[in-house]
């Protein structure tokens, strides 16, 4: 049951990472910051767009890392779980 919860949590976190990636691609496709100050290139719009893109990349990476850790924990038995099953056999 514990392993199943880790797998479900890992899948949810990976879906969050996928969601951030989709939002990032949509945001870049829409101009990435140009919508704040109209259709002109200014240092403010470029800076806001860059900060949003970097923030989305960091969020997607963190969600992916957490999801991968949960998946790994769900698929691989911990040392204490292996020791418990060996003690139960003897």
C-alpha positions as CSV (number, residue, x, y, z in Angstrom):
1,X,0.0,0.0,0.0
2,X,2.8,2.3,0.9
3,X,4.6,1.6,-2.5
4,X,1.3,2.3,-4.4
5,X,1.0,5.7,-2.7
6,X,4.6,6.6,-3.7
7,X,3.8,5.6,-7.3
8,X,0.6,7.7,-7.3
9,X,2.3,10.7,-5.7
10,X,5.2,10.4,-8.3
11,X,2.6,10.3,-11.2
12,X,0.9,13.4,-9.8
13,X,4.2,15.3,-9.5
14,X,5.2,14.3,-13.0
15,X,1.9,15.5,-14.3
16,X,2.5,18.8,-12.5
17,X,5.8,19.1,-14.3
18,X,4.1,18.3,-17.6
19,X,1.6,21.0,-16.8
20,X,4.3,23.6,-16.1
21,X,6.0,22.6,-19.4
22,X,2.7,23.1,-21.4
23,X,2.1,26.4,-19.7
24,X,5.7,27.4,-20.5
25,X,5.4,26.5,-24.2
26,X,2.1,28.4,-24.4
27,X,3.6,31.4,-22.7
28,X,6.6,31.5,-25.0
29,X,4.3,31.1,-28.0
30,X,2.2,34.1,-26.9
31,X,5.3,36.4,-26.7
32,X,6.7,35.8,-23.2
33,X,6.3,39.1,-21.5
34,X,5.3,41.3,-24.5
35,X,1.6,41.3,-23.4
36,X,2.5,43.4,-20.3
37,X,3.6,46.5,-22.2
38,X,2.0,46.2,-25.6
39,X,3.7,45.0,-28.7
40,X,6.9,46.9,-28.2
41,X,10.3,45.6,-27.1
42,X,11.4,47.3,-24.0
43,X,13.8,46.2,-21.3
44,X,11.0,45.8,-18.8
45,X,8.9,43.5,-21.0
46,X,12.0,41.4,-21.8
47,X,13.0,41.2,-18.2
48,X,9.5,40.2,-17.0
49,X,9.3,37.6,-19.8
50,X,12.7,36.2,-18.9
51,X,11.9,36.0,-15.2
52,X,8.6,34.1,-15.9
53,X,10.4,31.7,-18.3
54,X,13.1,31.0,-15.7
55,X,10.5,30.5,-13.0
56,X,8.5,28.1,-15.1
57,X,11.6,26.1,-15.9
58,X,12.6,25.9,-12.3
59,X,9.1,24.9,-11.2
60,X,8.9,22.2,-13.9
61,X,12.4,20.8,-13.0
62,X,11.5,20.7,-9.3
63,X,8.2,18.9,-9.9
64,X,10.0,16.5,-12.2
65,X,12.7,15.8,-9.6
66,X,10.2,15.2,-6.8
67,X,8.1,13.0,-9.0
68,X,11.2,11.0,-10.1
69,X,12.2,10.5,-6.4
70,X,8.7,9.3,-5.5
71,X,8.7,6.9,-8.4
72,X,12.1,5.5,-7.5
73,X,11.0,5.1,-3.9
74,X,7.9,3.3,-5.1
75,X,9.7,0.9,-7.4
76,X,12.7,0.1,-5.3
77,X,12.4,-1.5,-1.9
78,X,14.1,0.3,0.9
79,X,16.7,-1.5,3.0
80,X,14.4,-1.8,6.0
81,X,11.7,-3.4,3.9
82,X,14.1,-6.0,2.6
83,X,15.4,-6.7,6.1
84,X,11.8,-7.2,7.4
85,X,11.0,-9.7,4.7
86,X,14.3,-11.6,5.3
87,X,13.5,-11.7,9.1
88,X,10.0,-13.0,8.3
89,X,11.4,-15.8,6.2
90,X,13.6,-17.1,8.9
